[in-house]
Amino acid sequence: MQKVSDHDCVIAISHLAKGFSKANSYRTLFRMLKGAFMRNGTSDVGFPALCDINLEIERGDKVGLIGNNGAGKSSLLRIIAGLSLPSDGEIEVRGQVTLLAALGMGMVDELSVEENVFLYGAICGVDRAVIKSNLQEIIEWAELQEFATAKLKTLSTGMRARLAFSTTRHIATEITLMDEVLTAGDRNFRDKCKAVFDDYRSADRTFIFASHDIEFVKTICNKTLWLDRGRQKAFGDTESVLQQYLGSTASH
């Protein structure tokens, strides 16, 4: 296993691969329970989602994760978060991790806005005392003061996104993974989110943003990983990686 030897390195990945079996879930589960999922150190896979990923991320890095749909971005984030196991290779993560894959996932329509702030805060791992002391500020940032006691089902999609993101601002884990969290909401909402991320740039916390928003990546991220059909095309300084990525997309 690759060890995180440098005290500033919080994520170390070596020759990581992930494959998905063509077999149905019941057959796959049966083989896993029987210990047959791994054969001679390789996985019984139907198609690869990730292949030979190698990188180190340091504490405080803001990393952009770019690539077309199906590039393997979500698969990589799930592995870093510990929600999925690699088929091959090694990964070591130092620090508590939070993965935000969809804003508002887990909120309940029949509960009020205030109740959902506590619920979503718990889902995101935010201490209840922190939510309680910041409840009004969370609702005000989301511009939902008039809806605090209203049921969530009365809110529009954009209003829900604002409420969820406002709650996530109080996540304090060392490593935060975000999978396309800026796809919802209007321009004003996205601008408010970017202002929050701009404040994070000087924070001693590590973020990985999977995003199709190249301008966001260019503005916020000091490093970028470019994936293409599961393979690592480039990793390093954001400006350099984006030049390669944009040059490639322009040529096609």
C-alpha positions as CSV (number, residue, x, y, z in Angstrom):
1,M,0.0,0.0,0.0
2,Q,1.2,3.5,-0.8
3,K,1.8,5.3,2.4
4,V,1.2,9.0,3.1
5,S,4.7,9.8,4.3
6,D,4.6,13.5,3.7
7,H,2.7,15.2,6.5
8,D,1.2,17.6,3.9
9,C,-0.1,14.8,1.7
10,V,-3.7,13.8,2.5
11,I,-4.6,11.6,-0.5
12,A,-2.1,9.2,-2.2
13,I,-3.3,7.1,-5.1
14,S,-1.1,4.5,-6.9
15,H,-2.0,2.5,-10.0
16,L,-5.7,2.6,-9.0
17,A,-8.2,0.9,-11.2
18,K,-12.0,0.3,-11.0
19,G,-14.0,-2.1,-13.1
20,F,-17.7,-3.1,-13.1
21,S,-18.8,-6.6,-13.8
22,K,-21.3,-7.3,-16.6
23,A,-22.9,-9.8,-14.3
24,N,-26.1,-8.8,-12.5
25,S,-25.9,-7.5,-9.0
26,Y,-27.1,-10.7,-7.4
27,R,-24.4,-12.8,-9.1
28,T,-21.7,-10.2,-8.3
29,L,-22.8,-10.1,-4.6
30,F,-22.7,-13.9,-4.5
31,R,-19.2,-14.1,-5.9
32,M,-18.0,-11.4,-3.5
33,L,-19.4,-13.3,-0.5
34,K,-17.7,-16.4,-1.8
35,G,-14.4,-14.6,-2.1
36,A,-14.3,-15.0,-5.8
37,F,-14.5,-11.3,-6.8
38,M,-10.7,-11.1,-6.9
39,R,-8.9,-13.6,-9.0
40,N,-5.1,-13.7,-8.8
41,G,-5.1,-10.0,-7.8
42,T,-7.3,-8.8,-10.7
43,S,-11.0,-8.1,-10.8
44,D,-13.6,-10.0,-12.8
45,V,-14.7,-6.9,-14.7
46,G,-16.8,-6.3,-17.7
47,F,-15.6,-2.8,-18.4
48,P,-13.1,-0.4,-16.7
49,A,-14.3,2.9,-15.1
50,L,-10.8,3.9,-14.0
51,C,-7.4,2.7,-15.1
52,D,-3.9,3.4,-13.6
53,I,-4.7,6.6,-11.7
54,N,-1.6,8.0,-9.9
55,L,-1.6,11.2,-7.9
56,E,-0.9,12.9,-4.6
57,I,-3.0,15.7,-3.2
58,E,-1.7,17.9,-0.4
59,R,-3.4,19.5,2.5
60,G,-5.1,22.7,1.4
61,D,-5.2,21.8,-2.3
62,K,-8.2,22.8,-4.3
63,V,-8.4,20.3,-7.1
64,G,-10.5,20.4,-10.2
65,L,-11.7,17.1,-11.7
66,I,-12.6,17.5,-15.4
67,G,-13.6,15.3,-18.3
68,N,-16.6,14.4,-20.4
69,N,-19.5,12.4,-19.0
70,G,-18.4,8.9,-18.4
71,A,-14.8,9.9,-17.8
72,G,-14.8,8.3,-14.3
73,K,-15.0,11.4,-12.2
74,S,-17.9,10.2,-9.9
75,S,-16.3,6.8,-9.6
76,L,-13.0,8.3,-8.4
77,L,-14.8,10.5,-5.8
78,R,-16.8,7.5,-4.5
79,I,-13.5,5.6,-4.0
80,I,-11.8,8.5,-2.2
81,A,-14.9,8.8,0.0
82,G,-14.7,5.1,0.9
83,L,-18.1,4.3,-0.6
84,S,-16.6,2.1,-3.3
85,L,-13.5,-0.1,-3.4
86,P,-10.9,-0.1,-6.2
87,S,-10.5,-3.2,-8.3
88,D,-6.7,-2.8,-8.2
89,G,-4.1,-0.4,-7.0
90,E,-3.8,1.4,-3.7
91,I,-5.3,4.5,-2.1
92,E,-4.6,6.1,1.3
93,V,-6.6,9.0,2.7
94,R,-5.6,11.0,5.7
95,G,-8.5,13.0,7.2
96,Q,-12.3,12.9,7.5
97,V,-14.0,13.0,4.2
98,T,-17.4,14.4,3.1
99,L,-18.9,13.7,-0.4
100,L,-21.6,15.9,-1.8
101,A,-22.9,14.1,-4.8
102,A,-26.3,15.8,-5.2
103,L,-27.5,18.9,-3.4
104,G,-30.4,18.2,-1.1
105,M,-30.3,14.4,-1.3
106,G,-32.1,13.1,1.8
107,M,-34.3,16.1,2.4
108,V,-37.9,15.3,3.2
109,D,-40.8,17.1,1.4
110,E,-43.2,16.9,4.4
111,L,-40.8,18.5,6.8
112,S,-40.4,22.2,7.2
113,V,-37.5,24.2,5.9
114,E,-36.0,24.6,9.4
115,E,-36.4,20.8,10.1
116,N,-34.7,20.0,6.8
117,V,-31.7,22.2,7.7
118,F,-31.1,20.0,10.8
119,L,-31.7,16.8,8.8
120,Y,-29.4,17.8,5.9
121,G,-26.8,19.1,8.3
122,A,-26.8,15.7,10.0
123,I,-26.5,13.9,6.6
124,C,-23.5,16.1,5.8
125,G,-21.9,15.5,9.2
126,V,-22.4,19.0,10.6
127,D,-22.7,19.0,14.4
128,R,-26.3,19.8,15.5
129,A,-25.1,22.5,17.9
130,V,-23.4,24.3,14.9
131,I,-26.7,24.1,12.9
132,K,-28.7,25.3,15.8
133,S,-26.4,28.4,16.4
134,N,-26.4,29.2,12.7
135,L,-29.9,28.3,11.7
136,Q,-31.1,31.8,10.9
137,E,-28.0,32.7,9.0
138,I,-28.3,29.5,6.9
139,I,-31.9,30.4,6.0
140,E,-31.0,34.1,5.3
141,W,-28.1,33.1,3.0
142,A,-30.6,30.9,1.1
143,E,-33.0,33.9,0.9
144,L,-35.8,31.8,2.5
145,Q,-36.7,33.9,5.6
146,E,-40.4,33.9,4.6
147,F,-40.4,30.1,4.2
148,A,-38.7,29.0,7.4
149,T,-41.8,27.1,8.6
150,A,-43.1,26.1,5.2
151,K,-42.9,22.5,4.0
152,L,-40.1,21.7,1.7
153,K,-42.5,20.6,-1.0
154,T,-43.6,24.1,-1.5
155,L,-40.2,25.3,-2.6
156,S,-38.9,25.4,-6.1
157,T,-35.9,23.4,-7.3
158,G,-33.7,26.5,-7.1
159,M,-34.8,27.3,-3.6
160,R,-34.1,23.8,-2.4
161,A,-30.6,24.0,-4.0
162,R,-29.9,27.3,-2.1
163,L,-31.1,25.8,1.2
164,A,-28.9,22.7,0.7
165,F,-25.8,24.6,-0.3
166,S,-26.3,27.1,2.5
167,T,-26.2,24.2,5.0
168,T,-23.1,22.7,3.4
169,R,-21.1,25.9,4.1
170,H,-20.8,24.7,7.7
171,I,-19.2,21.4,6.8
172,A,-15.8,21.3,8.6
173,T,-14.2,18.1,7.5
174,E,-10.6,18.1,6.3
175,I,-11.5,16.8,2.9
176,T,-14.6,17.8,1.0
177,L,-15.6,16.2,-2.4
178,M,-18.2,17.9,-4.6
179,D,-19.7,16.3,-7.6
180,E,-21.3,18.9,-9.9
181,V,-22.9,20.8,-7.1
182,L,-23.2,24.0,-9.2
183,T,-25.4,22.6,-11.9
184,A,-28.6,23.6,-10.0
185,G,-30.0,27.1,-9.5
186,D,-29.9,30.3,-11.3
187,R,-27.0,32.6,-12.1
188,N,-27.3,34.5,-8.9
189,F,-27.1,31.3,-6.9
190,R,-24.0,30.1,-8.8
191,D,-22.4,33.5,-8.2
192,K,-23.1,33.2,-4.4
193,C,-21.6,29.7,-4.4
194,K,-18.5,30.9,-6.2
195,A,-18.0,33.6,-3.6
196,V,-18.1,31.0,-0.9
197,F,-15.5,28.9,-2.8
198,D,-13.4,32.0,-3.3
199,D,-13.2,32.3,0.5
200,Y,-12.1,28.7,0.7
201,R,-9.1,29.2,-1.4
202,S,-7.0,30.4,1.5
203,A,-8.4,27.8,3.9
204,D,-6.2,24.9,5.1
205,R,-8.8,22.4,3.9
206,T,-8.7,20.2,0.9
207,F,-11.4,20.2,-1.8
208,I,-12.0,18.2,-5.0
209,F,-14.5,19.6,-7.4
210,A,-15.9,17.5,-10.2
211,S,-17.1,20.1,-12.7
212,H,-17.9,20.9,-16.3
213,D,-17.5,24.6,-15.5
214,I,-14.0,25.4,-16.8
215,E,-14.1,29.0,-15.6
216,F,-14.9,27.9,-12.1
217,V,-12.0,25.4,-12.1
218,K,-9.6,28.0,-13.5
219,T,-10.6,30.5,-10.8
220,I,-10.8,28.3,-7.7
221,C,-8.5,25.3,-8.2
222,N,-4.7,25.3,-7.9
223,K,-4.5,21.8,-9.3
224,T,-6.6,19.8,-11.9
225,L,-7.0,16.2,-12.8
226,W,-8.2,15.5,-16.4
227,L,-9.8,12.1,-16.9
228,D,-10.8,10.6,-20.3
229,R,-12.7,7.4,-20.5
230,G,-11.3,6.3,-17.1
231,R,-7.7,7.2,-17.9
232,Q,-5.5,9.9,-16.4
233,K,-4.7,12.3,-19.2
234,A,-3.0,15.0,-17.0
235,F,-2.6,16.1,-13.4
236,G,-0.9,19.2,-12.1
237,D,-1.0,22.9,-12.2
238,T,-4.5,24.0,-13.3
239,E,-3.4,26.4,-16.1
240,S,-1.2,23.8,-17.7
241,V,-3.8,21.0,-17.5
242,L,-6.6,23.2,-18.8
243,Q,-4.4,24.2,-21.8
244,Q,-4.0,20.6,-22.7
245,Y,-7.7,19.8,-22.1
246,L,-9.0,22.8,-24.2
247,G,-6.4,22.1,-26.9
248,S,-7.6,18.5,-27.1
249,T,-11.3,19.5,-27.2
250,A,-10.6,22.2,-29.9
251,S,-8.8,19.7,-32.1
252,H,-11.9,17.4,-32.0
